[in-house]
């Protein structure tokens, strides 16, 4: 059933994107994309900065835990590899986070410290993304004007984003794993499996809560890194590409578009790389923002090419870490089970 749903979402996304391409005109889209010419490699620059800013956010999310002298450049490579896995394997980021923990543990960092840092980092990144979406909704309210249906939709998204922010903070304050254990006990689901790992899970919860309560400095530095990635680097991607294509947009438009591209990727998390869903989302969002008809599909194609380049580099980094990728999933799973006790 899950496999069928993935295929259905993929086919629907590709079909809708095909309709947008047909509507804009394939020849016109190709003319738009070809304007990049020799400047095409420049579109990789903003995302390289995004990866660095996200890695910095994760680096600071480690807080005062023992990093065993592992330098920032290692966090940068490990995160890139993990995100490459997330872009290929549709697991709601679980697979990539497990890879990050495994690669950090290989460098001598304790498994529980690596796990806590990944949870903290992903949580702060999500908090910043939800804040960015709320900011994007506010920007759309300004630029969309009187387009029918846009204003109430943006108000609803803004309200939902703020509610989600509050819910995430509430969950973190009470310990995510502690709540899951209580739910498992209440419904009698997987009691034996949960109780075999309760001590390890509670320890991770404790580390996460200690970070939020007693290490505000690193929390703010981590949040700053992720905010920089969303507000500056990712937004710069659209700003730069639009300028190279001769269809420049202002910063407010770029911010609004980028914030909702993240939403489209979340919607298509079941599909590897959100193929089709991301392209459709980009095209629709650019249309709602009032950009030229050919820009949305052209940018969607350029962005997919950029994504493929970075996923390829990430998997090469992973191959450099694990020369034999056969059985890699089993090694990661075995390490997690050993750490959980």
RACOR-V257246 format. One record per residue. N is the residue number from 1. OMEGA is omega in radians with two decimals (NA if undefined). NEAR is the number of other C-alpha atoms within 12 Angstrom. D_LAST is the distance of its C-alpha to the last C-alpha in whole Angstrom. Layout:
n=N omega=OMEGA near=NEAR d_last=D_LAST
n=N omega=OMEGA near=NEAR d_last=D_LAST
//
This chain:
n=1 omega=3.14 near=7 d_last=33
n=2 omega=3.13 near=12 d_last=30
n=3 omega=3.12 near=13 d_last=32
n=4 omega=-3.13 near=12 d_last=35
n=5 omega=3.11 near=15 d_last=35
n=6 omega=-3.13 near=26 d_last=34
n=7 omega=-3.13 near=22 d_last=37
n=8 omega=3.13 near=20 d_last=39
n=9 omega=3.14 near=26 d_last=38
n=10 omega=-3.12 near=28 d_last=39
n=11 omega=3.14 near=21 d_last=42
n=12 omega=3.14 near=23 d_last=43
n=13 omega=-3.14 near=31 d_last=42
n=14 omega=3.13 near=26 d_last=44
n=15 omega=-3.14 near=19 d_last=47
n=16 omega=3.10 near=25 d_last=47
n=17 omega=3.09 near=30 d_last=47
n=18 omega=3.10 near=23 d_last=50
n=19 omega=3.11 near=20 d_last=52
n=20 omega=3.12 near=31 d_last=52
n=21 omega=3.12 near=30 d_last=52
n=22 omega=-3.11 near=17 d_last=55
n=23 omega=-3.12 near=20 d_last=57
n=24 omega=-3.12 near=25 d_last=57
n=25 omega=-3.09 near=20 d_last=58
n=26 omega=-3.12 near=22 d_last=56
n=27 omega=3.13 near=16 d_last=59
n=28 omega=3.11 near=21 d_last=59
n=29 omega=3.14 near=28 d_last=55
n=30 omega=3.09 near=23 d_last=55
n=31 omega=3.13 near=19 d_last=58
n=32 omega=-3.13 near=31 d_last=56
n=33 omega=-3.07 near=32 d_last=53
n=34 omega=3.09 near=21 d_last=55
n=35 omega=3.13 near=23 d_last=56
n=36 omega=3.13 near=24 d_last=53
n=37 omega=-3.11 near=16 d_last=55
n=38 omega=3.13 near=12 d_last=54
n=39 omega=-3.08 near=17 d_last=52
n=40 omega=-3.14 near=21 d_last=49
n=41 omega=-3.13 near=20 d_last=47
n=42 omega=-3.11 near=23 d_last=47
n=43 omega=3.11 near=35 d_last=45
n=44 omega=-3.03 near=29 d_last=42
n=45 omega=-3.10 near=23 d_last=43
n=46 omega=-3.10 near=30 d_last=42
n=47 omega=3.03 near=32 d_last=38
n=48 omega=3.09 near=28 d_last=38
n=49 omega=3.10 near=28 d_last=38
n=50 omega=3.13 near=30 d_last=36
n=51 omega=-3.14 near=36 d_last=33
n=52 omega=-3.13 near=30 d_last=34
n=53 omega=3.10 near=35 d_last=34
n=54 omega=3.11 near=44 d_last=31
n=55 omega=3.10 near=42 d_last=29
n=56 omega=3.08 near=38 d_last=30
n=57 omega=3.11 near=40 d_last=29
n=58 omega=3.13 near=47 d_last=26
n=59 omega=3.13 near=42 d_last=26
n=60 omega=3.11 near=36 d_last=27
n=61 omega=3.08 near=44 d_last=25
n=62 omega=3.09 near=42 d_last=22
n=63 omega=-3.12 near=34 d_last=25
n=64 omega=3.10 near=23 d_last=24
n=65 omega=-3.06 near=26 d_last=21
n=66 omega=3.11 near=23 d_last=21
n=67 omega=3.12 near=26 d_last=22
n=68 omega=3.09 near=19 d_last=22
n=69 omega=3.13 near=15 d_last=26
n=70 omega=-3.05 near=24 d_last=25
n=71 omega=-3.12 near=19 d_last=28
n=72 omega=-3.10 near=23 d_last=29
n=73 omega=3.09 near=18 d_last=30
n=74 omega=3.06 near=28 d_last=27
n=75 omega=3.13 near=38 d_last=26
n=76 omega=-3.13 near=30 d_last=29
n=77 omega=-3.12 near=36 d_last=28
n=78 omega=-3.14 near=46 d_last=24
n=79 omega=3.13 near=44 d_last=25
n=80 omega=3.13 near=40 d_last=28
n=81 omega=3.14 near=39 d_last=26
n=82 omega=3.14 near=39 d_last=24
n=83 omega=3.06 near=39 d_last=27
n=84 omega=3.08 near=35 d_last=28
n=85 omega=3.12 near=37 d_last=26
n=86 omega=-3.12 near=32 d_last=26
n=87 omega=-3.11 near=37 d_last=30
n=88 omega=-3.08 near=29 d_last=29
n=89 omega=-3.11 near=25 d_last=26
n=90 omega=-3.09 near=28 d_last=27
n=91 omega=-3.11 near=24 d_last=24
n=92 omega=3.10 near=25 d_last=25
n=93 omega=-3.08 near=30 d_last=23
n=94 omega=-3.09 near=25 d_last=20
n=95 omega=-3.12 near=27 d_last=20
n=96 omega=3.13 near=32 d_last=21
n=97 omega=3.09 near=38 d_last=19
n=98 omega=3.11 near=39 d_last=16
n=99 omega=3.12 near=42 d_last=18
n=100 omega=3.14 near=45 d_last=19
n=101 omega=-3.13 near=36 d_last=16
n=102 omega=-3.10 near=40 d_last=15
n=103 omega=3.06 near=39 d_last=19
n=104 omega=3.14 near=41 d_last=18
n=105 omega=3.09 near=29 d_last=15
n=106 omega=-3.13 near=22 d_last=18
n=107 omega=3.04 near=22 d_last=20
n=108 omega=3.13 near=18 d_last=18
n=109 omega=-3.13 near=28 d_last=17
n=110 omega=-3.08 near=28 d_last=13
n=111 omega=-3.11 near=35 d_last=11
n=112 omega=3.08 near=36 d_last=11
n=113 omega=3.11 near=36 d_last=15
n=114 omega=-3.14 near=41 d_last=16
n=115 omega=3.14 near=38 d_last=14
n=116 omega=-3.12 near=42 d_last=16
n=117 omega=3.13 near=47 d_last=19
n=118 omega=3.14 near=43 d_last=19
n=119 omega=3.13 near=36 d_last=19
n=120 omega=-3.11 near=42 d_last=22
n=121 omega=-3.13 near=41 d_last=24
n=122 omega=3.14 near=36 d_last=24
n=123 omega=-3.14 near=32 d_last=25
n=124 omega=3.09 near=38 d_last=27
n=125 omega=3.13 near=37 d_last=29
n=126 omega=3.08 near=33 d_last=29
n=127 omega=3.13 near=31 d_last=31
n=128 omega=3.12 near=35 d_last=33
n=129 omega=3.12 near=36 d_last=34
n=130 omega=3.08 near=36 d_last=34
n=131 omega=3.13 near=33 d_last=37
n=132 omega=3.10 near=38 d_last=38
n=133 omega=3.10 near=39 d_last=39
n=134 omega=3.11 near=33 d_last=41
n=135 omega=3.11 near=33 d_last=43
n=136 omega=3.09 near=38 d_last=43
n=137 omega=3.10 near=39 d_last=45
n=138 omega=3.11 near=33 d_last=47
n=139 omega=3.13 near=31 d_last=48
n=140 omega=3.10 near=37 d_last=49
n=141 omega=-3.11 near=29 d_last=51
n=142 omega=-3.00 near=21 d_last=53
n=143 omega=-3.06 near=28 d_last=54
n=144 omega=3.12 near=29 d_last=54
n=145 omega=-3.08 near=18 d_last=57
n=146 omega=3.13 near=15 d_last=58
n=147 omega=-3.06 near=18 d_last=57
n=148 omega=3.06 near=12 d_last=56
n=149 omega=-3.06 near=15 d_last=53
n=150 omega=-3.07 near=24 d_last=51
n=151 omega=3.12 near=22 d_last=52
n=152 omega=3.12 near=19 d_last=50
n=153 omega=-3.13 near=19 d_last=47
n=154 omega=3.09 near=30 d_last=47
n=155 omega=3.11 near=23 d_last=47
n=156 omega=3.13 near=19 d_last=44
n=157 omega=3.11 near=29 d_last=42
n=158 omega=3.14 near=28 d_last=42
n=159 omega=-3.14 near=21 d_last=42
n=160 omega=3.14 near=19 d_last=39
n=161 omega=-3.14 near=29 d_last=37
n=162 omega=3.09 near=25 d_last=38
n=163 omega=3.12 near=18 d_last=36
n=164 omega=3.08 near=22 d_last=33
n=165 omega=3.14 near=26 d_last=33
n=166 omega=-3.13 near=17 d_last=33
n=167 omega=3.14 near=18 d_last=31
n=168 omega=3.13 near=25 d_last=28
n=169 omega=3.13 near=22 d_last=29
n=170 omega=-3.14 near=15 d_last=28
n=171 omega=-3.13 near=20 d_last=25
n=172 omega=-3.11 near=31 d_last=24
n=173 omega=-3.11 near=23 d_last=25
n=174 omega=3.11 near=21 d_last=23
n=175 omega=-3.08 near=28 d_last=20
n=176 omega=-3.08 near=29 d_last=19
n=177 omega=3.11 near=30 d_last=16
n=178 omega=3.12 near=28 d_last=17
n=179 omega=3.11 near=21 d_last=20
n=180 omega=3.11 near=26 d_last=18
n=181 omega=3.12 near=28 d_last=16
n=182 omega=3.12 near=21 d_last=20
n=183 omega=3.12 near=16 d_last=21
n=184 omega=3.11 near=19 d_last=19
n=185 omega=-3.08 near=18 d_last=19
n=186 omega=-3.08 near=12 d_last=23
n=187 omega=3.10 near=11 d_last=23
n=188 omega=-3.10 near=15 d_last=21
n=189 omega=3.06 near=15 d_last=19
n=190 omega=-3.05 near=17 d_last=16
n=191 omega=-3.09 near=18 d_last=15
n=192 omega=-3.13 near=13 d_last=13
n=193 omega=3.13 near=17 d_last=11
n=194 omega=-3.03 near=25 d_last=11
n=195 omega=3.07 near=23 d_last=11
n=196 omega=-3.06 near=18 d_last=7
n=197 omega=-3.05 near=24 d_last=7
n=198 omega=-3.10 near=24 d_last=10
n=199 omega=-3.13 near=19 d_last=9
n=200 omega=-3.12 near=27 d_last=8
n=201 omega=3.11 near=31 d_last=10
n=202 omega=3.11 near=27 d_last=13
n=203 omega=3.11 near=24 d_last=12
n=204 omega=3.07 near=32 d_last=13
n=205 omega=-3.11 near=32 d_last=16
n=206 omega=3.14 near=27 d_last=17
n=207 omega=3.14 near=34 d_last=18
n=208 omega=-3.13 near=41 d_last=19
n=209 omega=3.10 near=30 d_last=22
n=210 omega=3.14 near=27 d_last=22
n=211 omega=-3.11 near=32 d_last=24
n=212 omega=-3.02 near=33 d_last=26
n=213 omega=-2.97 near=17 d_last=27
n=214 omega=-3.12 near=16 d_last=28
n=215 omega=-3.08 near=22 d_last=28
n=216 omega=-3.11 near=18 d_last=31
n=217 omega=-3.13 near=18 d_last=32
n=218 omega=3.09 near=29 d_last=29
n=219 omega=-3.13 near=36 d_last=29
n=220 omega=3.10 near=27 d_last=33
n=221 omega=3.11 near=27 d_last=33
n=222 omega=3.12 near=38 d_last=30
n=223 omega=3.11 near=37 d_last=32
n=224 omega=3.11 near=30 d_last=35
n=225 omega=-3.14 near=33 d_last=33
n=226 omega=3.11 near=41 d_last=32
n=227 omega=3.10 near=35 d_last=36
n=228 omega=3.13 near=31 d_last=38
n=229 omega=-3.10 near=36 d_last=36
n=230 omega=-2.99 near=44 d_last=37
n=231 omega=-3.03 near=37 d_last=40
n=232 omega=-2.99 near=29 d_last=42
n=233 omega=-3.12 near=31 d_last=40
n=234 omega=3.12 near=40 d_last=40
n=235 omega=3.11 near=35 d_last=43
n=236 omega=-3.13 near=35 d_last=45
n=237 omega=3.14 near=37 d_last=44
n=238 omega=-3.13 near=45 d_last=46
n=239 omega=-3.11 near=30 d_last=49
n=240 omega=-3.11 near=33 d_last=49
n=241 omega=3.14 near=41 d_last=49
n=242 omega=3.12 near=35 d_last=52
n=243 omega=3.13 near=25 d_last=54
n=244 omega=3.13 near=28 d_last=54
n=245 omega=-3.13 near=32 d_last=55
n=246 omega=3.10 near=19 d_last=58
n=247 omega=-3.00 near=26 d_last=56
n=248 omega=3.05 near=21 d_last=55
n=249 omega=3.10 near=29 d_last=53
n=250 omega=-3.03 near=22 d_last=53
n=251 omega=-3.11 near=25 d_last=50
n=252 omega=3.08 near=28 d_last=50
n=253 omega=-3.13 near=34 d_last=50
n=254 omega=3.14 near=40 d_last=47
n=255 omega=-3.12 near=38 d_last=45
n=256 omega=-3.11 near=41 d_last=45
n=257 omega=-3.10 near=48 d_last=45
n=258 omega=-3.12 near=45 d_last=42
n=259 omega=-3.10 near=42 d_last=40
n=260 omega=2.97 near=43 d_last=41
n=261 omega=3.06 near=39 d_last=40
n=262 omega=3.11 near=33 d_last=36
n=263 omega=-3.13 near=30 d_last=37
n=264 omega=3.11 near=30 d_last=38
n=265 omega=3.09 near=30 d_last=35
n=266 omega=3.12 near=28 d_last=33
n=267 omega=-3.09 near=26 d_last=35
n=268 omega=-3.06 near=34 d_last=34
n=269 omega=3.13 near=29 d_last=31
n=270 omega=-3.07 near=32 d_last=30
n=271 omega=3.11 near=35 d_last=33
n=272 omega=3.14 near=31 d_last=32
n=273 omega=-3.06 near=35 d_last=33
n=274 omega=-3.11 near=39 d_last=35
n=275 omega=-3.13 near=40 d_last=38
n=276 omega=-3.14 near=38 d_last=41
n=277 omega=3.13 near=39 d_last=39
n=278 omega=-3.11 near=43 d_last=39
n=279 omega=3.12 near=42 d_last=43
n=280 omega=3.13 near=40 d_last=44
n=281 omega=3.13 near=35 d_last=43
n=282 omega=-3.10 near=44 d_last=44
n=283 omega=-3.13 near=42 d_last=48
n=284 omega=-3.11 near=34 d_last=48
n=285 omega=3.14 near=39 d_last=47
n=286 omega=3.10 near=37 d_last=49
n=287 omega=3.12 near=26 d_last=52
n=288 omega=-3.13 near=30 d_last=51
n=289 omega=3.08 near=35 d_last=52
n=290 omega=3.13 near=25 d_last=55
n=291 omega=3.13 near=28 d_last=55
n=292 omega=-3.01 near=26 d_last=57
n=293 omega=-3.08 near=28 d_last=56
n=294 omega=-3.03 near=34 d_last=55
n=295 omega=-3.07 near=43 d_last=53
n=296 omega=3.12 near=43 d_last=50
n=297 omega=3.14 near=43 d_last=49
n=298 omega=3.14 near=41 d_last=50
n=299 omega=3.11 near=48 d_last=48
n=300 omega=3.14 near=42 d_last=45
n=301 omega=3.12 near=31 d_last=46
n=302 omega=-3.13 near=36 d_last=46
n=303 omega=3.10 near=36 d_last=42
n=304 omega=3.08 near=26 d_last=41
n=305 omega=3.08 near=22 d_last=42
n=306 omega=3.13 near=25 d_last=41
n=307 omega=-3.14 near=32 d_last=37
n=308 omega=3.12 near=22 d_last=37
n=309 omega=-3.09 near=22 d_last=38
n=310 omega=3.05 near=32 d_last=35
n=311 omega=3.10 near=29 d_last=33
n=312 omega=3.11 near=21 d_last=34
n=313 omega=-3.14 near=25 d_last=34
n=314 omega=3.12 near=31 d_last=30
n=315 omega=3.04 near=30 d_last=30
n=316 omega=3.06 near=23 d_last=32
n=317 omega=3.13 near=26 d_last=29
n=318 omega=3.10 near=30 d_last=26
n=319 omega=3.09 near=22 d_last=28
n=320 omega=3.10 near=16 d_last=29
n=321 omega=-3.06 near=24 d_last=25
n=322 omega=-3.05 near=22 d_last=24
n=323 omega=3.09 near=13 d_last=28
n=324 omega=-3.11 near=13 d_last=26
n=325 omega=3.09 near=17 d_last=25
n=326 omega=-3.13 near=11 d_last=25
n=327 omega=-3.11 near=12 d_last=21
n=328 omega=3.13 near=22 d_last=20
n=329 omega=3.14 near=20 d_last=19
n=330 omega=3.13 near=16 d_last=17
n=331 omega=3.10 near=21 d_last=16
n=332 omega=3.14 near=29 d_last=15
n=333 omega=-3.14 near=20 d_last=13
n=334 omega=3.14 near=17 d_last=11
n=335 omega=3.11 near=26 d_last=10
n=336 omega=-3.12 near=28 d_last=9
n=337 omega=3.13 near=19 d_last=6
n=338 omega=-3.14 near=18 d_last=5
n=339 omega=-3.13 near=27 d_last=5
n=340 omega=3.05 near=24 d_last=4
n=341 omega=NA near=18 d_last=0
//
